[in-house]
Amino acid sequence: MTFKALAIDLDGTLLVGDDLSERNRVAVKAAHDAGFEIIIATARWRHMAQRIAAQIGISKPIIACSGAQVYLPDREADIFDHRLPDDFTRELYSLCNQHRCIATISIDDDVLLKLDGEPDMSQMPSELIWVPELSMDKHAAPRIAATQGTALNQEIKETLKPKYADKVNIYDSIGPSGKVVITITAKAANKGEALKVSCDHLGISLAEVISFGDAENDVAMFEITGSAVAMGQADEIVKAAAKTVTGTNTEDGVAMAIDRILKTGSP
């Protein structure tokens, strides 16, 4: 099999915290220069992914919001856009407003930040908008919600997850700070479905893609791509879903695998 594209997760995979190492940057750029399409596939909002893509020097489809959005930077347009259902969102917002928590909600071109106490917004990305509480009356339906807070996350898992199991995906992931973050998307939104759309746009098959990831929401890519690389620190379920395991993100595991791909054609 000749591979033509790499689909790479950000947090815990290409990045350490918010940082792209020079070794990983050089490796991904080398793969791009060798003819590989590079698709970023992240749970973050698309602005963050665009900033990383700019550091590498690529402008290809971006899978953002854990697969709820596929954004084309060169056209400034979406080719895939799935939103959380209204009934679920209403209950989620109510829980977030009741608890001390940090919640980020990606809507149209902005990201709401629900945080107790107004932060110094001069230190925040320009797309973030602080809100003291969340309201469906004031904002568009969200693509993704990410929540932090022990009590809130426990209540989401105990009450909302079983009630809306047929409508939403609720995943545990590890944020840049190392804390557990719940990420929530509509049922139709996952990185696998978004990758299918991205490959159709690029005119390549899923069998020609190598996917990279470290978390549960990356498994949907692993299951449909020609090869899949799990990071060394991923849990055993994620590793079992991959074709091979590379080094940890702190060891520049992505660069290790890309070096092998460029030398042998396979990770």
C-alpha positions in Angstrom: 0.0 0.0 0.0 1.2 3.5 -0.9 0.2 6.0 1.6 -0.7 9.6 0.6 -1.9 11.3 3.7 -1.3 11.7 7.4 -4.2 12.5 9.8 -2.7 13.8 13.0 -4.3 14.6 16.3 -2.9 17.6 18.3 -3.3 17.3 22.1 -1.2 14.5 23.4 0.0 13.6 19.9 1.6 16.3 17.9 1.7 18.8 20.9 3.0 18.9 24.4 0.6 21.2 26.2 0.2 24.0 23.6 3.6 23.6 22.2 4.7 22.2 18.8 8.3 20.9 19.2 10.8 21.8 16.5 11.4 18.1 15.8 7.8 17.4 15.2 7.4 20.6 13.1 10.3 19.6 10.9 9.1 16.0 10.5 5.6 17.0 9.5 6.9 19.6 7.1 9.2 17.0 5.6 6.3 14.6 5.1 4.4 17.4 3.4 7.3 18.3 1.2 7.6 14.6 0.2 4.0 14.7 -1.1 1.9 13.6 1.8 -1.4 15.5 2.5 -1.4 16.6 6.1 -4.8 16.7 7.8 -5.0 18.0 11.4 -7.7 16.2 13.4 -8.3 17.7 16.8 -10.9 18.2 19.5 -9.8 21.8 19.7 -11.7 24.6 17.8 -10.4 25.3 14.3 -8.6 28.5 15.1 -6.1 26.6 17.3 -5.6 24.1 14.5 -5.0 26.9 12.0 -2.3 28.4 14.1 -0.5 25.0 14.3 -0.9 24.5 10.6 0.6 27.9 10.0 3.6 27.0 12.0 4.2 24.0 9.9 3.4 25.8 6.6 0.3 23.8 5.5 -3.2 24.7 4.4 -5.3 21.6 4.0 -8.7 20.5 5.4 -8.8 20.8 9.2 -10.9 18.4 11.3 -11.9 20.4 14.4 -14.2 20.1 17.3 -13.5 16.3 17.6 -15.0 15.8 14.1 -18.0 18.1 14.3 -16.4 20.4 11.7 -14.2 20.1 8.6 -12.9 23.6 7.7 -11.1 24.6 4.5 -8.6 27.3 5.3 -8.0 28.3 1.7 -11.8 28.8 1.1 -12.7 30.0 4.7 -15.6 27.6 4.5 -16.9 24.4 6.1 -17.6 21.2 4.2 -18.9 19.3 7.3 -20.7 21.0 10.2 -22.7 19.1 12.9 -24.2 20.7 16.0 -25.4 19.5 19.4 -29.1 18.9 19.7 -31.1 21.7 21.4 -32.7 19.6 24.1 -29.3 18.2 25.2 -27.7 21.7 25.0 -30.4 23.2 27.2 -29.7 20.7 29.9 -25.9 20.9 29.6 -26.0 24.7 29.9 -28.2 24.4 33.0 -25.7 22.1 34.7 -22.7 24.3 33.7 -24.4 27.3 35.2 -25.1 25.4 38.4 -21.5 24.3 39.0 -18.1 25.9 39.3 -16.4 24.8 36.2 -14.5 25.7 33.0 -16.5 25.2 29.8 -15.6 26.1 26.3 -18.3 26.0 23.7 -17.5 26.3 20.0 -20.3 28.1 18.1 -20.1 29.8 14.7 -16.8 31.7 14.5 -16.4 32.3 18.2 -15.7 30.1 21.3 -17.6 30.9 24.5 -15.6 30.6 27.7 -17.8 29.9 30.8 -15.7 30.6 33.8 -16.5 31.8 37.3 -15.0 35.3 37.5 -13.9 37.3 34.4 -10.4 36.4 33.2 -7.9 38.8 31.7 -9.0 38.5 28.1 -5.9 40.2 26.9 -4.1 36.9 27.6 -6.7 34.9 25.8 -7.0 34.0 22.0 -9.0 36.5 20.1 -11.8 34.1 19.3 -12.6 33.5 23.0 -15.6 35.3 24.5 -16.1 35.2 28.2 -19.6 34.6 29.5 -20.7 34.5 33.2 -23.4 32.0 32.2 -24.5 30.0 29.1 -27.7 30.8 27.3 -29.3 29.2 24.2 -31.2 32.4 23.7 -28.0 34.4 23.0 -25.9 32.1 21.0 -26.0 29.7 18.1 -26.1 25.9 18.6 -22.6 24.6 19.6 -20.5 22.2 17.5 -18.6 20.9 20.6 -18.6 21.5 24.4 -15.6 20.8 26.5 -16.0 20.8 30.3 -13.7 20.7 33.3 -14.8 20.3 36.9 -15.1 17.2 39.0 -18.7 17.6 40.2 -19.9 18.9 36.8 -18.3 16.1 34.8 -19.6 13.4 37.2 -23.2 14.7 36.8 -22.8 14.9 33.0 -21.7 11.2 33.0 -24.4 10.1 35.4 -27.4 12.0 34.1 -26.8 13.3 30.5 -24.7 10.5 29.1 -27.3 7.7 29.6 -30.2 9.9 28.7 -28.7 11.1 25.4 -26.6 8.1 24.4 -28.4 7.9 21.0 -27.8 11.6 20.3 -24.4 12.7 21.6 -20.8 11.4 22.0 -19.3 12.1 25.4 -15.6 11.3 25.7 -12.9 11.7 28.4 -9.7 13.3 27.1 -6.7 14.9 28.6 -6.4 18.7 28.1 -3.1 20.6 27.7 -2.9 21.1 31.5 -3.0 17.3 32.0 -6.5 17.5 33.6 -9.4 15.3 32.5 -11.7 17.2 30.0 -15.1 15.9 28.8 -15.6 16.6 25.1 -19.2 16.4 23.7 -20.3 16.3 20.1 -23.4 15.3 18.2 -23.7 11.5 17.5 -23.0 12.1 13.7 -19.8 14.0 14.5 -16.6 12.0 15.0 -13.2 12.1 13.6 -13.9 9.1 11.4 -16.8 10.6 9.6 -15.0 13.9 9.3 -12.0 12.2 7.8 -14.2 10.5 5.2 -15.3 13.9 4.1 -11.8 15.3 4.1 -10.5 12.4 1.9 -13.4 12.8 -0.5 -12.4 16.5 -0.9 -8.7 15.6 -1.4 -9.5 12.8 -3.8 -7.8 10.0 -1.8 -9.0 6.8 -0.2 -9.1 6.1 3.5 -6.8 3.1 2.8 -4.1 5.7 1.8 -4.2 7.5 5.1 -2.1 6.9 8.3 -3.8 8.3 11.4 -2.1 9.3 14.6 -3.7 9.7 18.0 -3.7 9.1 21.7 -7.3 9.1 22.9 -10.7 7.4 22.6 -12.0 9.9 20.0 -9.1 9.0 17.7 -10.2 5.3 17.5 -12.9 6.3 14.9 -10.0 7.2 12.6 -7.9 4.2 13.5 -10.8 1.9 12.5 -11.1 3.2 8.9 -7.6 4.2 7.8 -4.9 2.0 6.1 -2.7 2.3 9.1 -2.9 3.8 12.5 -0.2 5.0 15.0 -1.0 5.2 18.8 1.2 7.4 21.0 3.3 5.7 23.7 1.3 7.2 26.6 -2.1 6.2 25.2 -4.2 3.7 27.2 -4.4 0.1 26.2 -7.7 0.4 24.4 -6.3 3.0 22.1 -3.1 1.1 21.5 -5.1 -2.1 20.7 -7.0 -0.2 18.0 -3.8 1.0 16.3 -1.5 -0.9 13.9 1.6 0.3 15.7 2.7 2.3 18.7 5.3 5.0 18.6 7.0 7.1 21.4 5.1 9.4 23.7 4.3 12.9 22.7 7.0 14.2 25.1 9.5 12.0 23.1 8.3 13.4 19.7 6.6 10.1 18.9 5.0 11.6 15.8 8.5 12.5 14.4 9.7 9.0 15.2 6.9 7.5 13.1 7.3 9.9 10.3 11.0 9.2 10.0 10.1 5.5 9.6 7.4 6.4 7.0 9.8 8.5 4.9 12.5 5.7 5.0 10.3 2.6 4.6 6.9 3.8 3.5 5.3 2.4 6.7 5.2 3.5 10.3 
